[in-house]
Amino acid sequence: MIGINKIKGIWETYSLIRKLSSINGSGVSETLLDRVMYNAETLPPLGKEYWWFLFFGQNGEKPIQLMLMIFRKYGKKMLFNDEEMALRELGKNKFQAVTAGWVYDGKELRNLGDTNTITEIQKRKIISEISDQKMMLSGGFPNYRLKVGNITDLNIMKGNYLLDKDAYGVFLPPFGMGWVDIFSDVNGIVLGKKFKGAAHLQKVVGVTIFGSFHWGRIVFQNGSSTSFFCLKTGKDSKRYFHKSLTFHDIENNKIIKFNNPKLKISKIKEGAEWIVEGQDDDKYFRVVLETYAIKQFTMKGGGSQVYIEYAVTPKKFTLKTKKRIITLQDLGSGVGTFEDAKGSSIKI
């Protein structure tokens, strides 16, 4: 029988998703950012929650990238990369779940492993572990610090971005998903070497089946960036919904947002390249992304998901509006991540 505190906690989770869905943009307060980032929600059946930290370097043809994730879901166990992981709630803001991550060091991808560990959240601090290395995120917007044993020590700070925080959500009871993003500059040490670049911190909570989607974000040399997202009706479907496509033009201090864009996403040469095309009534977008590293995660339990991350650089870029044409020559080189997720409500 579900206790009254559990029912209250689930109600608060739904209330949070509803609140994030009502923002759907940059109007998220620092108080709410802290509330979401430094809190473990009460998960109902189909509930999922994860923290996701992504960092792009600036130098070289194949820039350094680092990704770290803390993932938990409703239930007592799951398979993560075919390894059984225990899932336990151990009190307020303390739980056993999964940590995972990888580093591309400029030459090769290094897997940081998958760890079934205890995570504890304190005031403005998340303490966990990955492969016997202590992992800790601390601070508050816009200044954070992420330290992972002898792997990395990063200072995360305010950068020159047109949008440096946001909150979004989709709420269709009894289903829903909400998340917050923080976009920052970063410098410090990765694998003993100096590192400087862009940071993306994200926290997600949802009550939904595993879904299929594409997501990507590219940061260019001049500080501009582009991002896109779409849900798919099936893991191999080309029918997209809940679509978004945005370009942040740092030189002209303008955000170019596509209205209900028509998206076409093509996988070329077994994922060696991805082509993303989009258009609305008066704008056209095309980028060719060249892959230089790939990392795949599989999750099973209450459904399944294959989640593939591609470290990419833009090989070609075109954005046409009524007044301008922007190309890679205007932006300089870039670096980013493209995600291809294939979800199913059936465990496979």
Secondary structure, DSSP 8 states (H G I E B T S, - for coil): ---HHHHHHHHHHHHHHHHHHHH-BS---HHHHHHHHT------TTEEEEEEEEEEE-SSSS--EEEEEEEEESSSEEEETTEEEE-EE-STTEEEEEEEEEEE-SSSEEEEEEEEEEEEEETTEEEEEETTEEEEEEEETTEEEEEETTTEEEEEE--S-S--EEEEEEEETTEEEEEEEEEEEEEEEETTEEEEEEEEEEEEEEES---EEEEEEEEETTS-EEEEEEEESSTT---EEEEEEEEEETTTTEEEE-SS-EEEEEEEGGGTEEEEEEE-SS-EEEEEEEEEEEEEEEEESSSEEEEEEEEEEEEEEEEE-SS-EEEHHHH--EEEEEEEEEEESS--
